[in-house]
Each structure stands twice: as structure tokens, then as C-alpha cells.
Amino acid sequence: MANLLDALFFAVLVAGFGVGIAYLVMAFFPASVAESRGRRAEGTYENLYLGVAGIIIGLLMWAALVF
């Protein structure tokens, strides 16, 4: 059962890091052009927030695996 829990933690770790890196890349290289600068800045901050949240989730799962 412990191996199953470790596998779940590892899956969330990989998904968290993957989504976090993807959102950070989207924040620095936007794919679409917004109609105003405010909307563009809002999208950038949103992507940065979600990217950092994904990285933090990945780090928490890493800590759960190590300790």
C-alpha cells in the first residue's frame, strides 16, 4: 500500500511540475494578442500565478516522497 501512495505522490509531482513549467512558458511567450494591454497583463499575471502554484505543488509532493 505504501508503494501505491508513493506512486500517487509521484504522479502529482510530475503533473504539478509539468503544468507549472507550461504555464510559466505561456506567461513569457503569449500565444494570442489580447484586445487591450490590461487584458494582456491580466493573462500574464494569471499564467505566472498558476505556474508558481504548479511548481509549489510539485515541491510539496517531492517533500511528501522524501520525508
C-alpha positions in Angstrom: 0.0 0.0 0.0 2.9 2.4 0.7 4.1 1.9 -2.9 0.7 2.9 -4.2 0.8 6.1 -2.1 4.3 6.8 -3.4 3.1 6.3 -7.0 0.3 8.7 -6.4 2.6 11.3 -4.9 5.0 10.9 -7.8 2.2 11.3 -10.4 1.0 14.5 -8.7 4.7 15.7 -8.6 5.2 15.2 -12.3 1.9 16.7 -13.2 2.5 19.7 -10.9 5.9 20.4 -12.4 4.7 19.9 -15.9 1.7 22.2 -15.6 3.8 24.7 -13.7 6.5 24.8 -16.4 3.9 25.0 -19.1 2.1 28.0 -17.5 5.4 29.8 -16.9 6.3 29.3 -20.6 2.9 30.6 -21.6 3.4 33.7 -19.4 6.7 34.6 -21.1 5.6 33.7 -24.6 1.9 34.6 -25.1 0.2 32.8 -28.0 -2.6 35.3 -28.6 -2.8 39.0 -28.8 -5.4 40.5 -26.4 -7.5 43.4 -27.3 -6.0 45.7 -24.7 -2.9 46.0 -22.6 -4.8 45.4 -19.4 -6.2 42.1 -20.6 -2.7 41.1 -21.8 -1.2 41.9 -18.4 -4.0 40.1 -16.6 -3.3 37.0 -18.7 0.4 37.2 -18.0 -0.1 37.5 -14.2 -2.6 34.7 -14.2 -0.2 32.4 -16.0 2.6 33.4 -13.6 0.4 32.6 -10.6 -0.7 29.3 -12.0 2.9 28.4 -12.9 4.2 29.1 -9.5 1.3 27.3 -7.9 2.1 24.2 -10.0 5.8 24.3 -9.0 4.8 24.7 -5.3 2.5 21.6 -5.6 5.4 19.7 -7.2 7.7 20.7 -4.4 5.2 19.7 -1.8 4.8 16.3 -3.4 8.6 15.9 -3.5 8.7 16.7 0.2 6.0 14.1 0.8 8.1 11.5 -1.1 11.3 12.3 0.7 10.1 12.6 4.3 
